Amino acid sequence: MEIQSISKNVRLSPSKARDMARQMRGMPVEQALQMTSMSERKAGFYLGKTLKSAIANAENNADLPVETLRVKEARIDEGPRMKRFWPRARGMVSRIQKKMCHVKIVLTDEQ
């Protein structure tokens, strides 16, 4: 059975989070939680938060034991971008795009 959790509009650049999400794929849930909690990166915080939500969904909604769960998919998708401007010389501006992402984690109990 597959259980998923999605965090949307996370204020984090997708490229900075994708390498940690790739490492999580296929891991048992306990090991993935340990990896995200020990990481000092901002991506570790948001991936851990979404992973805990998926674990809670599995326990409460599907009555699955946590010991058998594995991370089937950890995906970081592009989100909307906040457009900001940076003042430059002679009355001009430079455009800044602050990126956001959507974090999706899918857990499975199949081996």
Buried (B, 14 or more C-beta within 10 A) or exposed (E): EEBBBBBEEBEBBBEBBBEBBEBBBEBBBEEBBEBBEEBEBBBBBBBBBBBBBBBEBBBEEEEBEBEBBBBBBBBBEEBEEEEEEEEEEEEEEEEEEEBBBBBBBBBBBEE
